[in-house]
Amino acid sequence: MSAEPPQKFTISKLPLPPTSHVLTHKLTPDNRVPTVDAFRKVLRNEKVPELEDKTGPSIQRRARLLDPPCHFAYVAPLPLGFPYEITPPENEEEIEDKGAWVEKWLADREAVNGTAAEPNGDANGAGHLGSRLRIYYPKNRDQPRELIGLSETGLRDCLPHLDVGDAFAVLGTPTLAHSFEDEEIQEGDEAQKNARQELIDIVSGHATLMSDENSDMNYAPWSLRYSGHQFGSWAGQLGDGRAISLLATPHPASPNQPDLSYELQLKGAGRTPFSRSADGLAVLRSSVREFLCSEAMHALRIPTTRSLSLVSLPALSVYRERVETASVLCRVAPSFLRIGSFEALNPPKVPPKMTSTANNLTGMFFFGGGQQKADYDALRILGEWVAKKVLFMDVKENEAWGKKMLLEIARRNARMVAGWQAYGFMHGVINTDNVSVLGLTIDYGPYAFMDVFDPFHICNHSDEEGRYSYQNQPSMILFAMRSLLNALAPLIGAEAELGKAVGPQWASEKSSDEIAAWAEKGVEDVQDELQQEFQQICAEEYGRLMHQRLGLKGQEPTDEAEIVRPLLDLIKNHKLDFHSVFRKLAYFRPSLLESSAHVDGEAAGSSSEPNTGATQSPLEKFLSAVLSQTPYELLDRAQAAKDVLTWLDKYAERLERDTAQWGEDADAKRQEAMLSVNPRFILRQWVLEEVIKKCEQDVDSGKRVLRKVLQMACSPYEKWGAEDQVELSDDVDKEVAEERRYCGMGERKMLGFQCSCSS
């Protein structure tokens, strides 16, 4: 019996978790604006008697250091260009207090100061906060906002209870080749149109979801504080400079088990206290890249944050290397906490000029950087939250959890980076603030999938030293795990000494020497186990994935040395495409080696030219198919064919030993299994650039192309472009022809294309 479909809710009516599972109720807010009520008044430019400092809406838009105990700040979306273009009145001389004028200008644009929609219903389950959020709109801010992307798979997996109305209908037919200029969009009824518009208003950052003013819910959007190492150097406080979390909602698959919740986060929705000198915005280019790749990675079964929506803000200009248009991405994950979230609370020792006390900002850099002193109780509070409510570890009362949590985070990240390596994914910026405590691929910037295989490839042109090259990625994730160990070391050392979990204010009465001794013990006791655990899990997961890709059923100790590494060397040496070769190998049969071409020709390619036509043996045809998977002319075709055949001999012997495990019709079963793990379609750089260009030039047709490419990325193993046909006929459907082109390697000039961090 199939499960009943979940009840649908518009985005403002989504159920909320119980208070015990709400991050903003359990972690410590910015003590400059410590409550939702104070936050609302501050953004409205109202006086807040309980706050000592003079406040106004600019306090949440100025770059500043949070005090040491704080984990997050309440922030409402405000997608505006920065510096803000504040137009004074005609009689500017009449303004007595220009600062007050700025605060009023901002307050009129904050989405907490306009008419609010009515609260949305009552509590919807014992212990839950219920759906009592209001939608707040700004008084004086409106701009065009167009939905150009909505992820069916992200919706299905993470938010099946979200009602998006007729949003998919208005996006139009997904296509690569057809214009559909005269397509008649079939809008839904009034309720469906309202649900779609509500979604767009909120995920574009135009409107804000908050609890009612007369409610004791205390629910508002927030941004996280974190610090981190960037390119190996300590960078101090970073934080969610352009990311704002709207809410978390329990997954309906477990209504009585609120552990499985998903957080909705906007990226590019405006400045926060962590923006430093930046504008808090995101350009369409980078947003398209993340929107597509989050879902592509999930389809490849690599842990990742997910995509929900992409909204274009065509009237909002953003200044990067060139002037671009803004967009807001809504992404989804159980948590967006990072390694840097812990580093912020116990930073490494830094030069005096980088330090700052709780209420003294004189140590700030020009760019708004700097680092607070350690707060060990804030470290404990965050650790308990992550261990129990993010990782859902089985931790008994008073049981030490620091080391267990560290190793669990390491295991998750080891499996993640193994997936990167097995599928040729390069992240580009593996700073510790870009490494998730859940082991999710997060913060897609100048990423790339491998084309012609090169283990030294660098996908980020800002990475001059190759710190984050493909081959270095496991080491860089291990560096992040060691950074996490350093941050947790005093707590781990204290727990080892106590034999139980630390309690509130556990280090408040300890001297710096005592804390340093705990930290030294924590590192010494755990560092070797951490490295061994990480490397073992990473190697095992990588081996498992490569066995799947090669159709190897069992595990033999020589597989890595005799099968996997020699194949990668062969692909590298002859400049073959990483993905296409694995896909072609699905069609290999050991029986091909019995052909006369193998016996008589000793490489089916001893000539510098391939043997073509009716005289080609099955083996020669297979070799030609493999060797054609390169954008270059083979310098020595005979040597390449010989190398491939030498490897195929070993591979065939290995496959024969697996025959019994496959059972009857082993070749067909292996082919089917390999085609299900070796993608036909890969989100290559040239594909991304083409989609971005189409979206920038004409959003109406561009969003149809974006939707079709998302479909291909979410079903990468399908035989797109009539894969089984060697040649397409002249009268083939244009869509099929374009699908085939999008599955290709593209122009040579785009191979190994490097992106920048700019977005």
LINNOR-V336970 format. One record per pair of residues at least 24 apart in sequence whose C-alpha atoms are under 8 Angstrom apart, sorted by the first residue. I is the first residue (numbers start at 1). J is the second residue. D is the distance in whole Angstrom. If there is no record, write none. Layout:
[[I;J;D] [I;J;D]]
This chain:
[[6;160;7] [6;161;6] [6;252;6] [6;253;8] [7;161;6] [8;160;8] [8;161;4] [8;162;5] [8;163;5] [9;161;6] [9;162;5] [9;163;5] [10;162;6] [10;163;5] [10;164;7] [10;195;6] [10;198;8] [10;199;7] [11;162;6] [11;163;7] [11;164;8] [11;195;8] [11;198;7] [11;199;6] [12;120;7] [12;131;7] [12;133;6] [12;134;7] [12;135;7] [12;198;8] [12;209;7] [13;120;6] [13;121;8] [13;131;5] [13;132;7] [13;133;7] [14;131;6] [14;161;8] [14;162;7] [14;249;6] [15;124;7] [15;128;8] [15;129;8] [15;130;5] [15;131;5] [15;249;6] [15;250;7] [16;128;6] [16;129;6] [16;130;6] [16;131;7] [16;247;8] [16;248;6] [16;249;5] [16;250;7] [17;128;5] [17;129;6] [17;130;8] [17;248;7] [17;249;6] [17;250;6] [17;258;6] [17;261;7] [18;127;5] [18;128;4] [18;129;6] [18;258;7] [19;127;7] [19;128;7] [19;129;7] [21;258;8] [21;259;8] [21;389;7] [22;248;8] [24;72;8] [24;219;8] [24;222;8] [26;385;8] [27;70;8] [27;71;6] [27;72;8] [27;381;7] [27;382;7] [27;385;8] [28;69;7] [28;70;5] [28;71;5] [28;72;7] [28;378;8] [29;70;5] [29;71;6] [29;72;5] [29;73;5] [29;74;7] [30;66;6] [30;67;7] [30;70;5] [30;71;7] [30;72;6] [30;73;5] [30;74;7] [31;66;8] [31;67;7] [31;70;7] [33;73;8] [33;74;8] [35;218;7] [36;74;7] [36;218;5] [36;219;6] [36;220;6] [37;213;7] [37;218;7] [39;74;7] [40;112;7] [43;106;8] [43;107;6] [43;110;7] [43;112;7] [43;113;8] [44;107;5] [44;108;8] [44;110;7] [44;112;7] [44;113;6] [45;103;7] [45;104;7] [45;107;6] [56;103;6] [57;103;6] [57;106;6] [57;107;6] [58;103;6] [58;106;7] [59;273;8] [60;271;8] [60;272;6] [60;273;5] [61;271;5] [61;272;5] [61;273;6] [62;271;8] [62;272;7] [62;273;5] [62;275;8] [62;276;8] [63;272;7] [63;273;4] [63;274;5] [63;275;6] [63;276;5] [63;277;7] [63;368;6] [64;273;6] [64;274;7] [64;276;8] [64;361;8] [64;368;6] [64;369;8] [65;237;7] [65;273;8] [65;274;8] [65;361;7] [65;368;8] [65;369;8] [65;370;7] [65;371;7] [65;372;7] [66;225;8] [66;358;8] [66;372;8] [67;358;5] [67;359;7] [67;372;7] [68;345;7] [68;358;6] [68;372;6] [68;373;6] [68;374;7] [68;375;6] [68;378;8] [69;345;8] [69;375;6] [69;377;8] [69;378;5] [70;225;8] [70;378;7] [71;224;6] [71;225;5] [71;226;8] [71;341;8] [71;378;8] [71;382;8] [72;222;7] [72;223;6] [72;224;4] [72;225;5] [73;222;6] [73;223;5] [73;224;7] [73;225;7] [73;273;8] [74;220;7] [74;221;6] [74;222;4] [74;223;6] [75;220;8] [75;221;6] [75;222;5] [75;223;6] [75;244;7] [75;272;6] [76;110;7] [76;111;7] [76;112;8] [76;208;6] [76;220;8] [76;221;6] [76;222;7] [76;244;7] [77;110;8] [77;111;7] [77;205;5] [77;206;7] [77;207;8] [77;208;7] [77;244;7] [77;269;5] [77;270;6] [77;271;8] [78;109;8] [78;110;7] [78;111;8] [78;205;6] [78;206;7] [78;269;6] [78;270;5] [78;271;7] [79;205;6] [79;206;8] [79;268;7] [79;269;5] [79;270;4] [79;271;8] [79;280;8] [79;281;7] [80;270;6] [80;281;8] [80;316;7] [81;279;7] [81;281;8] [81;316;7] [81;317;7] [81;318;7] [82;278;8] [82;279;5] [83;279;7] [108;138;7] [108;139;5] [108;140;5] [108;141;8] [109;138;5] [109;139;6] [109;140;5] [109;141;5] [110;137;8] [110;138;5] [110;139;8] [110;141;8] [111;136;5] [111;137;5] [111;138;4] [111;139;7] [111;206;7] [111;207;6] [111;208;6] [112;136;5] [112;137;6] [112;138;6] [112;208;7] [113;137;7] [113;138;6] [113;139;6] [114;138;5] [114;139;5] [115;139;8] [119;212;7] [129;217;7] [132;211;6] [132;212;7] [133;209;6] [133;210;5] [133;211;4] [133;212;6] [133;219;8] [134;209;6] [134;210;5] [134;211;6] [134;212;6] [135;207;6] [135;208;6] [135;209;5] [135;210;7] [136;207;6] [136;208;5] [136;209;6] [136;210;7] [137;206;7] [137;207;5] [137;208;7] [138;206;8] [138;207;7] [141;206;8] [142;206;7] [143;313;7] [143;315;7] [143;316;8] [144;313;6] [144;314;7] [144;315;6] [145;200;8] [145;201;8] [145;204;7] [145;311;6] [145;312;6] [145;313;5] [145;314;7] [146;200;8] [146;311;5] [146;312;5] [146;313;7] [147;171;7] [147;200;7] [147;309;8] [147;310;6] [147;311;4] [147;312;6] [148;309;8] [148;310;6] [148;311;6] [148;312;7] [148;699;7] [148;703;5] [148;706;8] [149;309;5] [149;310;5] [149;311;7] [149;703;7] [149;706;7] [149;707;7] [150;307;8] [150;308;6] [150;309;4] [150;310;6] [150;707;8] [151;295;8] [151;307;6] [151;308;5] [151;309;6] [151;710;8] [152;308;8] [153;295;7] [153;714;7] [154;295;7] [154;306;6] [154;307;6] [154;308;6] [154;332;8] [155;308;6] [158;251;7] [158;262;7] [158;332;7] [159;251;7] [159;262;8] [160;251;8] [160;252;8] [161;251;8] [161;252;7] [163;195;7] [164;192;7] [164;195;6] [164;196;5] [164;199;7] [165;191;7] [165;192;4] [165;193;6] [165;194;7] [165;195;5] [165;196;5] [166;192;5] [166;193;6] [166;195;8] [166;196;6] [167;193;8] [167;196;5] [171;703;7] [171;704;7] [172;703;8] [172;704;6] [173;704;6] [174;703;8] [174;704;5] [174;705;6] [174;706;8] [174;707;5] [174;708;4] [175;704;6] [175;705;5] [175;707;7] [175;708;5] [175;735;7] [176;704;7] [176;705;5] [176;708;7] [176;709;8] [176;735;6] [176;738;6] [176;739;7] [177;734;6] [177;735;5] [177;738;6] [178;734;8] [178;735;7] [179;701;6] [180;701;8] [181;701;8] [200;311;7] [203;266;7] [203;309;7] [203;311;7] [203;328;7] [203;329;8] [203;330;6] [204;266;8] [204;269;7] [204;311;6] [204;312;8] [204;313;8] [204;327;8] [204;328;6] [204;329;8] [205;266;8] [205;269;6] [205;328;7] [208;246;8] [209;246;7] [220;246;7] [220;247;8] [221;245;5] [221;246;5] [221;247;7] [222;246;7] [223;272;7] [224;337;8] [224;341;8] [225;274;7] [225;341;6] [225;344;7] [226;338;8] [226;340;5] [226;341;4] [226;342;7] [226;343;7] [226;344;5] [226;433;7] [227;340;5] [227;341;6] [227;342;8] [227;343;6] [227;344;5] [227;347;8] [227;371;8] [227;433;6] [228;339;8] [228;340;5] [228;343;6] [228;344;7] [228;431;7] [228;432;5] [228;433;5] [229;340;8] [229;431;6] [229;432;5] [229;433;7] [230;431;5] [230;432;7] [230;433;8] [231;429;8] [231;430;8] [231;431;6] [231;467;7] [232;431;7] [234;348;8] [234;350;8] [235;369;7] [235;370;8] [236;344;7] [236;347;8] [236;354;8] [236;369;6] [236;370;5] [236;371;5] [237;274;8] [237;344;7] [237;369;6] [237;370;6] [237;371;5] [237;372;8] [238;274;6] [238;275;8] [238;276;8] [238;369;7] [238;433;8] [239;274;5] [239;275;8] [240;272;7] [240;274;6] [240;275;7] [241;271;6] [241;272;6] [241;273;7] [241;274;5] [241;275;4] [241;276;7] [241;278;8] [241;280;6] [242;267;6] [242;268;5] [242;269;6] [242;270;6] [242;271;6] [242;272;7] [242;274;8] [242;275;7] [242;279;8] [242;280;4] [242;281;6] [242;282;8] [243;267;4] [243;268;6] [243;269;7] [243;270;8] [243;280;8] [244;269;7] [259;389;7] [259;392;8] [260;334;7] [261;334;6] [262;332;6] [262;333;5] [262;334;4] [262;335;7] [263;332;6] [263;333;5] [263;334;6] [263;335;6] [263;336;8] [264;330;7] [264;331;6] [264;332;5] [264;333;7] [265;330;6] [265;331;5] [265;332;6] [266;328;6] [266;329;6] [266;330;5] [266;331;6] [267;328;6] [267;329;5] [267;330;6] [267;331;8] [268;326;8] [268;327;7] [268;328;5] [268;329;7] [269;328;6] [276;367;5] [276;368;5] [276;369;7] [277;367;5] [277;368;7] [281;318;7] [281;326;7] [281;327;8] [281;328;8] [282;318;8] [282;326;6] [282;327;6] [282;328;7] [282;759;6] [283;318;7] [283;324;6] [283;325;6] [283;326;4] [283;327;6] [283;759;6] [284;312;7] [284;324;7] [284;325;6] [284;326;6] [284;327;5] [284;692;8] [284;696;8] [285;692;6] [285;759;7] [286;445;7] [286;759;5] [287;327;7] [287;328;7] [287;329;6] [288;688;8] [288;692;7] [289;444;7] [289;445;8] [289;688;7] [290;443;8] [290;444;5] [290;445;7] [291;329;7] [291;331;8] [292;709;8] [292;710;6] [292;713;7] [293;444;8] [293;683;7] [293;713;8] [294;444;8] [295;710;8] [295;713;7] [295;714;6] [296;683;7] [296;710;8] [296;713;5] [296;714;5] [296;716;8] [298;714;8] [299;713;7] [299;714;5] [299;715;7] [299;716;7] [300;677;7] [300;679;8] [300;716;8] [301;419;8] [302;416;6] [302;419;6] [302;420;7] [302;441;8] [303;416;6] [303;439;7] [303;440;5] [303;441;6] [304;439;8] [304;440;4] [304;441;4] [304;442;6] [305;331;7] [305;332;6] [305;333;5] [305;440;6] [305;441;6] [305;442;6] [306;331;6] [306;332;5] [306;333;6] [307;331;4] [307;332;6] [308;332;7] [320;758;7] [320;759;7] [321;758;8] [334;390;7] [335;390;7] [335;438;7] [336;436;7] [337;436;6] [337;437;6] [338;432;8] [338;433;6] [338;434;7] [338;435;5] [338;436;4] [338;437;5] [339;432;6] [339;433;6] [339;434;8] [339;435;6] [339;436;6] [339;437;6] [339;480;7] [339;481;8] [339;483;8] [339;484;6] [340;432;6] [340;433;4] [340;434;8] [340;435;8] [340;484;8] [341;433;7] [342;379;7] [342;382;8] [342;383;8] [342;484;7] [342;487;6] [342;488;8] [343;483;7] [343;484;7] [343;487;5] [344;371;8] [344;372;8] [344;374;8] [345;372;8] [345;373;8] [345;374;5] [345;375;5] [345;376;7] [345;378;7] [345;379;6] [345;487;8] [346;373;7] [346;374;4] [346;375;6] [346;376;7] [346;379;7] [346;487;5] [346;488;8] [347;371;8] [347;373;7] [347;374;6] [347;487;6] [348;486;8] [348;487;7] [376;491;8] [376;505;8] [376;506;8] [376;507;6] [376;508;8] [377;504;6] [377;505;5] [377;506;7] [377;507;7] [379;488;8] [380;491;8] [380;502;8] [380;504;8] [386;437;8] [390;438;8] [391;438;7] [398;500;6] [398;501;5] [398;502;8] [399;500;5] [399;501;5] [400;495;6] [400;496;8] [400;499;7] [400;500;5] [400;501;4] [400;502;7] [401;501;6] [402;488;7] [402;491;7] [402;492;5] [402;495;8] [402;501;8] [403;492;6] [403;526;8] [406;481;8] [406;484;7] [406;485;7] [407;530;6] [407;533;7] [409;437;6] [409;438;6] [409;439;7] [409;481;8] [410;439;8] [410;478;8] [410;481;6] [410;530;7] [410;533;8] [410;534;6] [411;533;7] [411;534;6] [411;537;6] [411;538;8] [412;438;6] [412;439;5] [413;437;8] [413;438;7] [413;439;4] [413;440;7] [413;477;7] [414;439;8] [414;474;8] [414;477;8] [414;534;6] [414;535;7] [414;537;6] [414;538;5] [415;439;8] [415;537;7] [415;538;6] [415;541;6] [415;542;8] [416;440;7] [416;441;7] [417;473;7] [417;474;6] [417;477;7] [417;538;7] [418;474;8] [418;538;5] [418;539;7] [418;541;6] [418;542;5] [419;541;8] [419;542;7] [419;545;7] [421;470;7] [421;473;8] [421;542;7] [422;542;6] [422;545;6] [422;546;6] [423;449;8] [423;579;8] [424;449;5] [424;450;5] [424;470;8] [424;578;7] [425;449;5] [425;450;6] [425;470;8] [426;450;7] [426;458;8] [426;459;7] [426;469;7] [426;470;6] [426;473;8] [427;459;8] [427;468;8] [428;458;7] [428;459;6] [428;460;5] [428;463;8] [428;468;6] [428;469;7] [429;460;8] [429;468;7] [429;757;8] [430;468;7] [430;473;8] [430;476;7] [430;477;7] [431;480;8] [432;480;5] [432;483;8] [435;477;8] [435;480;7] [445;756;8] [445;757;6] [445;758;8] [445;759;7] [446;754;7] [446;755;5] [446;756;6] [446;757;6] [447;755;7] [448;684;7] [448;685;6] [448;754;8] [449;682;8] [449;683;7] [449;684;6] [449;685;8] [450;578;7] [450;579;8] [450;684;8] [450;752;7] [451;577;5] [451;578;6] [451;579;7] [451;684;8] [451;745;7] [451;751;6] [451;752;7] [452;571;8] [452;572;7] [452;575;5] [452;576;5] [452;577;4] [452;578;6] [452;630;7] [452;751;7] [452;752;8] [453;568;8] [453;571;6] [453;572;5] [453;575;6] [453;576;7] [453;577;6] [453;578;5] [454;572;6] [457;752;8] [458;754;7] [459;752;7] [459;753;7] [459;754;5] [459;755;7] [460;754;5] [460;755;5] [460;756;6] [460;757;7] [461;754;5] [461;755;6] [461;756;6] [462;756;6] [462;757;7] [474;538;8] [478;531;7] [478;534;7] [481;530;8] [482;527;7] [485;522;8] [485;523;7] [485;527;8] [486;519;7] [486;523;7] [488;519;8] [488;522;8] [489;518;7] [489;519;4] [489;520;7] [489;521;8] [489;522;4] [489;523;6] [490;515;6] [490;516;7] [490;517;8] [490;518;5] [490;519;4] [490;520;8] [490;521;8] [490;522;6] [491;518;7] [491;519;7] [491;522;8] [492;518;8] [492;519;8] [492;522;5] [493;517;8] [493;518;4] [493;519;6] [493;520;7] [493;521;5] [493;522;4] [493;523;8] [494;518;6] [494;522;8] [496;522;8] [548;673;8] [548;674;7] [548;677;7] [549;582;7] [549;674;6] [549;677;6] [549;678;6] [550;582;7] [550;585;7] [550;586;8] [550;674;7] [551;586;8] [551;655;8] [551;670;6] [551;671;8] [551;673;7] [551;674;6] [552;654;8] [552;655;7] [552;658;7] [553;658;6] [553;661;7] [553;662;7] [554;658;7] [554;661;8] [562;650;8] [563;647;8] [563;650;7] [563;651;7] [566;647;7] [567;647;7] [570;643;7] [570;644;7] [574;634;7] [574;640;7] [575;630;6] [575;632;7] [576;627;7] [576;629;6] [576;630;5] [576;631;8] [577;629;6] [577;630;5] [579;678;7] [579;679;7] [579;682;8] [580;629;6] [580;680;7] [581;626;6] [581;629;7] [582;678;6] [583;674;8] [583;675;7] [583;678;5] [583;679;7] [583;680;7] [584;625;7] [584;626;6] [585;626;8] [586;670;7] [586;671;5] [586;672;8] [586;674;5] [586;675;6] [587;671;6] [588;622;7] [589;652;8] [589;667;7] [590;652;5] [590;653;8] [590;655;8] [590;656;8] [592;618;6] [592;619;5] [593;619;7] [593;649;8] [595;619;7] [602;642;7] [603;638;7] [603;641;6] [603;642;5] [603;645;6] [604;638;8] [604;641;7] [604;642;8] [605;637;7] [605;638;5] [605;639;8] [605;641;5] [605;642;7] [606;637;8] [606;638;5] [606;639;8] [606;641;8] [606;642;8] [607;637;8] [607;638;6] [608;636;7] [608;637;6] [608;638;6] [609;637;7] [610;637;8] [631;745;7] [631;748;6] [675;717;6] [676;717;6] [677;717;7] [678;717;7] [679;716;5] [679;717;5] [679;718;8] [680;716;6] [680;717;5] [680;718;7] [680;719;7] [680;720;7] [680;743;7] [681;712;7] [681;713;7] [681;716;5] [681;717;7] [681;718;8] [681;720;7] [681;742;7] [681;743;5] [682;713;7] [682;716;7] [682;743;7] [683;713;7] [684;745;8] [685;750;7] [685;751;8] [685;752;8] [685;753;7] [686;746;6] [686;747;8] [686;750;6] [686;751;8] [687;742;7] [687;746;8]]
